Amino acid sequence: MLDYTGHPLVDVGIATIAAFAGKRNPVTVTEADVDAVVDYMQRNYTVDPLKSFLSVAFPNSGFTQPAYNTHPEKRQAYADRVLRAYRSGTPALDVPCVFTGKPAAAVSLDVNGELQPGRTFRQHIPLLTGERVVNFYPYGDPGLPVCGLALLAIQALPLGCAKVGGRLLAVHSNDADLMYEFAHRFLEQNRRNILTAQQAGEKKLAEHPHWPGTTVIATLLDLEGWRADAAKEERPVSITAYHFSNSGQGVDLKLYSLPLEIASFVITAMTSHYRAAWMALCARGWEIAWGRAARKGETFTPRYNLLYEDLFSLPESSARFIRRYLLRAPERRPRLSGDPAVNYSIKGDADLVSWDLTALFLRKVVNMNPNRIEQIRRLGDTLAAYVSGENERRFFQSFLMARRYDDLRALLIRASVARIKGGQAPLVAFDPYIEVFEEGTDLPYTDWRLARDLVLIRMIEQLHHLGWLQTHAEEIVEPTEEEESNA
C-alpha cells in the first residue's frame, strides 16, 4: 500500500506509519494498519499537547486554528478530510500527485470546501507557500496536487521526528532500514511524551535534551543491532537530518549531512576493534558544567557533544578534527560555553590516543594513500624509539612545538647528522620522508602540519606505552590550537 518516494519529508512520514504498524517494509502495511495510525492521529492531533505543537509543522491548519477551540466538530471535520483521503472510494483527479505519480485526491482540504480540490499549501505541507502565492507554480496555478497517501505521510511526519529546540528533526537516509530505525525511536519517545503530558494536563510536548547534530549521532550510536548488520555488510550509508520550523513566527531549515565516508567511519568505529577507543573519545566530547552549575555544583545536563557536532563539518575540517580529538590538542579559547576541548591535553590524555582509530579515519574520511599511512606509522615508531632510547626530551618538545615547516625539516636533519657522526644510521631516510612530508624535492605538502600531527599521534601512543611520556609529563609544554592558528 505504501512505498518510499525519494522525498525526505514524505519518506520519513511513510517510515513513521510503518513503525506504528511494526512493519519494517512499508509495502507490507495494510489499509487496516493505516486506519489504526489515522485513528491515533485524529485522537491526538485535535487535543494538547500535539494541538499546540503542530503549529510548528502545520500553522493555521484545522489542527491548530484557534477559532476551532470553541468548535471542536470543525477540527474533527478537518482531520477527516486531511487524514482519510487515502481511503478507497475517495474521488480522484485527472492530475498526478507530485510525490507518487498516483491521481491526486479530489478533496478540498479545508472545512468549508473553498480550496481547489486536491491542492495543498503551507498549512498542509511544511515549507510550501501560502494559498494566494502564485510564484513557483506552473502557469501561476498555486498549490501542489497530492494523493491521499502522500498527504497522510506528511501529516504523520511530526510523530516520527524528534522535537529539538522547538522544531522538528527528521532523519532521512538512503538506507531504508536506518530511516525506519530513526522514525521508530522518535515515534516511541513521542508517544510516551504525549501520554505523560496528557496525564499531567500539560499543554506542551517535552523537548529532546540535546542539540540536533548530537541527537542524530547519539541515536545512531545507540542502534546496536542495525549498526552490527550495516558494518558486516559494509553498506554504503548516508544520512541527512532536516531541522526545520514551518511556524508563522519564522520558517527555517538547517541540514545536517553525514555523507557516505563519514557515516562509514562512525559505523566502523563502533565495531569491536575500535569501539573502546572511540567511545572514550565520545565520552570526553560532552559539554562540561559552566556558569552557575559549575560554581554551585548544581545538577547539570549537557546539551551537546562537540565531537558529535563536529562530525557534520567533515571532511572539510579533517585536519582540525584530527588535532582536537585524535591528538587531544587543547583549545584555550573556547568556541562555546562549556567547551570540553579546554580540558584536553596532549600529554594528559595520552591514554586516549589511538593510532588504529586514526588510521581508520585517514582511510575512510581523508581517503589518504595507504602507503603514506604506513610510512607515517613507521616514522612515528622510529621517532618514538629515538626519543625513548636517547631520552631526547628536547627533540620531542621541538617536534611538538614546530611552527614552520623549515624548522621541522631542520630538526630532523640535525638529529640524523648527529646519529651519523655517532656511527649510527640516519634517523629518517629520504624516501619515507618525501612520502610523509613532501610531494617532491623541496615542495612540502600543504598539509605538513597534518602530517606532523599524525606522526605525533603514533609517537605519543608508543611513548605512553613505553612509559617515557608519563615520566617526563611535567617537563613538556604543549601548544594550543590558538598558537598553531597564529603560526
N, C-alpha and C positions, 0 to 999 in steps of 0.2 A: 504493500500500500504506500510505503514511503521509500524514498531513496535520496542519497545526497546529491546536491546540485552543483557544488563548487563555490557557492556564495557563502561566505563565512557566517553571516547572521542567520541565514536560513538553515545552514547545516548544523550549527550549534543548537538551534531550536529543534531540529529533527533528532539530534543525538539526545536531547533532553526528553523528548517524547519516548524514544526508545528506552532510555534509562528508567523512566517512570514505569514502563511496561516490563522492565527487566529483561529486555531482548537486545543483545549487543548488535545484531544486524537489523537495521530499520526495515528491510524488505519483509521481515517476518512479522512485523507489527500488524495486527488485525484492526478492523473497524471497532470491535469491542474494546481493544486496548486504547484506541484513540478516544472512544467515548468516556472511558474511565478518567483519562487525564483531563479531558474537557470538563467533566463534572467537577473535578477538584479545582480547576482553574476558575470555573464560574462561581463556585462557593467562596473562593478566597480572593479573587481579583476585585470583588464588589464590596469587600469589607477591609478594615485595617488588620494588619499593618500594610498589606500589599496595596490597598486602595490609595494610600498616601505615597508609597514608594514608586508606584508605576508612573507617576508624573515624570520621573527620570527617563522612562522609555517611551511613554505614550501620552504626552501632555495634551490637555483639552480633549481627550478621548472620553467616551462614555464611562470608562472605568474611573476616571479622575475628575470629571466635570462636577464642580461644587454645587451647581444648580440641581444636580440629581440627588443630593443628600436628602432632600425632602420628597423625592420621587424615586424611591428605590426600584419601582417597576420599570422605569426608563433605563436604569442601569442594567437590569436583568435583560431587557429587550435588546440593548446594545450588545451584551455578551452573547446572546443567542445569534445575532446577525454575524458577528465577527468570528466567534469561536466555532460555530457549527455550519459554516458554509461549505465544509468538506463533504457533507452527507450526500449519499446518492439521492437523486431526485432534485438537488439544487439546480435551478436553471443555469445554463451556460451561455457565454457569449461566443460569437464567431471571431474571437480575438485571443491570441495565445498569452499565457502567463509569462512574464519576463523571466521568471526563475526556472520553471519546469517545462514550458512549452505546451502544457495542457490548456484547455479552454479556460479562460478567466470566468469566475463566478458572476452570474448576472444578479448581483445583490447590491443594493445601495447601502453602504457601510456607515449609516448614521440612523438614529432612531426615527427621524421624520421622513426618511427616504428621499432627501433632497439632493444627495450626491449622485453623480453619474454612476450607474451600476458597474461593479467590478473594479472601480478605480480607488486606489489607496493614496493617502497623503501622510504628512508628518505624524498625525495622531495614530496612524495605523502601523507605520514602518519607520523606525528611528533614522534620523539624518536625512530624510526627504525634505522637500519644500512644502509650503502650505497650500491650501486649497486654491487660492486665486493667483498663484505664481505660475506663469506660463513658460518661464525660462527653462531651458534644458530638456524640454519635451518636444517630440516630433510635431511639426505643424502647429506648435503652440497649444496642443491639446493636453492639458495638465492631468497629472495622476498616473500611477503605474497600474496596468492591468495585472491582476493576481488571481490565481486559483485558490480554492478554499484550503487545500492542504498547505500551500506555501504561506498563506496568511496565518493559519493556525501555528505553523512552525515559528513564525516571527513573534506571535503572541506568547508562545511557550518559552521563548528565548530568555526572559529575565529569570525564570526558575533555574536555568542551567548556567547562570552567571554568578560570580562572587560579587557581593556588594562591597566595594572598596572606595573609601573617600567620597561616599555619596553618589558614586557612579557604578555602572555595570562593567564587569570584567569578563569578556567572552574569550575563550581559548579555542582557536581553530588549528587544525593540523592536517597535513597530507596523509597521516596515519589515522584511519577511521577509528581504530580501537583506542588510540590515545585520546582522540577528541571525545569519544564516549566516556572514557575514564574521568576526564576533567568535568564533563557535564554531570556525570553521576555523582561525583564528590560534591560539587556545588549544589546540586539538587537536594541531596540528602541533608546537607548543612542548612539550606534554606528552609526545608520542611520542618526541621527541628526548631529553627528560629521563629518560624511563623507560628507554630504551636505554642512555643514558650511565650511569645508576645501576646497571643490571644488569651492564654490562660492568665497572664498578668494584667490584661487590659491595656497593654502598651499600644501606641499608635505607630511606633517606628520599628522597622526591621533592624536587627542587630548588624553592626558593621563587621567585616573581616578585620582583624587587628593589624595586618601588615600592608605594606605598600604593594602596588600592582606587580612589579617585577619580582619582588620577594615572594609574593603569593604564588606566582607561576612556578618558580623554581622549587620552592618548598613543597608544593603539591606534586611536581614531577618526581622529586627525590623520594616522596612517600609512596609512590606507586610501585611497590616492590615486585609484584608478580608481572606486571606489564613490562617493567624495565628488564627483568631477567629474560623474558622472551625476546624483547627487542635486541638486547645485546647478543643473545645466542644466534639470532637470525641475521644480525648485522643490518637491521632495517635502516634505510635512508629516511630519517625523520626530520621534519622541520615544524616549527611552531610559530604562530603569530597570535599574540593576545591583543584584543581591542578593548581599550579602557575608554569608555565614552559616556556622554550625557546628551540626551535629547531634550533636556529641560528648557522651558521657556525662559529661564534665567540665564541661559548660556549653553549653546551647543558646542561640544568639544569632542575631539577624538585623538587619542595618543596610541601609537602602535609599539608593541614590544615584540621584537623578532629574534628568534633563535634559528638561524639557517642550518642547513644540514650538518656542516662541520662542527658547529658549536654544540648542537644537540647530541651529536655522536660522541663528542668529548665528555659531556656531562653524563651520558648514559654509561659509557665505558668506565668512567671514573668511579662509578658505583659498583663495579664488579669486584669480586673478591680480592684480586691482586692489588687494586688501588684504593679500595674503599676506606681503610683505616686512615691513610694519609689524607685523602680528600675530605673526609668528614671532620678530621682535626682542623683543617683549614676553614671549612664551613662554620664550625663552632666558634671560631675566633672572628668571624665576619659580622656578628650581630652588633647592633647599636649598643653602646655602653651607657650606663646611667650618667646623667649630667644634670646641671642646674639644681633645683630643689631636691630632686630624688637622690642625687649624689651627696648633697650636703647633709641631708637629714636621714639618709638611709631608708627612704620610703620605698614601697613596692614599685618596681619598675618593669614595664612590659616593652620590650624593644619593638619598634615599628618596622625596621628594615634590616636586611642583611646586606652589607655593602658589597660583599663578594658576589652574591646573587644578582644584585642590581648591575654590577659591572660586567656580568656575562653578556648583557644586551648591548654593550659597546664594542664587543669583539666582532670581527678580527681586527678592526682598525686600531684599537688601543692595546694590542697584544703585548708590546714591549712594557707598557706601564703596568698591565695586569701581571706579567711575569715578575717584575721588580717588586710590586706591592705584595702579592700573595704567595708567590713561589719562593722568592728570595727573602721576603719579610722585611723589606726596607721601610723604616718608619717615616711618617709624614707629620712634621711638626706643626704645619699649618692645616688644621682640619678643614675638609671640604664641607662637612655637615656637623650639626650639633650631635655629639655622641659618636663621632667618627672613631671606629675601633683602631684604625691604622696609626693613630698617635701612640699607641702602646706596642706597636710591632717593633721587633728588634732582630737584626741580622744575627747577632751573637746569642741573644737571649732566647730566640725562637728556633735555634739550630735543630732541635729535635723534630720540628715540623717540616724541615726542608727535605724534599724527596726528589731525587733525580729521575726515578721511574715515572712519577707523575708529570714532571717537567718534560720528559721525552715524549710522553703521550700527548701533552699539549702541543709540542712542536710538530708532531706528526699530524694530528687531527686539525688543529686550528691554524698554525702558521704554515703548514704544508712545506716544512723545511726538508731539504735533501737528506735522506737517511745517512749518507756518508758524512755529511757535515755534522750531524747529530753525534755520530760515533767519534769523530775527531774531537769535538768539544768535550765529550766524556773522557777520552783518553788524556787530553790536555789537562783537564781538571784533576784526574788521578795523578798525573806527573807532577803538577804543581803542589798538590796536597802532600805527596810523598817528600818533595823537596822542602817544603815549609816545616813539616813534622820532623824529618830526618836531620835537617840542619838547624832546626829551631829558628827559622827565619821570620821572626815576627815583623821586622821592618819591611821585608818583601811583601808579606801578606797585607800589611797596612797600606803600603804604597799601591798595590794592585787594587785593593778595595777602594781607595780614595782617588784613583786616577781620573782626572777631569778632561784630559786631552789625549787623543789617540797617539800623538808623538810621545807623550810621557809613558804611556803603556808599552809601546814598542821599545823605547829606550830601556825601560825597566827589564824587560825580558832579554834584551841583547846583553845588558850588563851582567845579568845572572848567568847567561850562557858563556860569556867570555871568562868570567871568574871560574866557572867549572872547568873550562878547557885548560886554563892556566894551572889548575889543580890536578890535571891529568884525567879528568872525567869527561864523559860525553856532554855535549851542549844540552841545556835544559829543554830547548824547543828546537825541533828540526824544521827545515824550511818548508817542505810541502804541507805538513799538518798546520803550520802557522798560516800559510796562504789560504788553506781550506777554511780555517776558522775565522780569520780576520779580514782577508783581502780578496778582491775579485781578480786582481792581477798585481804585478810588481808595483809597489808604492801607490796602489789605488785602494784605500781602505773601504770596507763595506760601509754603507751609510748607516748600518745598524751595529757599529762596532761596540757601542755601549751594551746593546742586547747580547752580543757575543760574550763580552766581558762578564755580564751578569749571569749568563748561562754557565760559563766556566766557574764562576764563584759558587753557584748552586752546587755543582759537583764537588768543588773543593771543600765547602762548608760541611756537606754531608759526610765526606771522608774524614775531615779533621775532627768532626764531632764523634765519629765512630772510633777514631784513634785516641780520643781523649785530649788532644792538644788544644782544641778550642776552649774547653772548659777551664783548662789550666791558665790560659792567657786572656780570658774574657775581660778581666778588669783593665788590661793594658791596651785593649783595642778600642779605637774611636771609630764609629760608623757614620757614614754620610746620611743626610736626609734627602728626600725627594726634592725639596726646595733647593738645596745646594746643587744637586745634579741638573735641575732645570735651568739654573743660572750659569752653568758651565759653558 
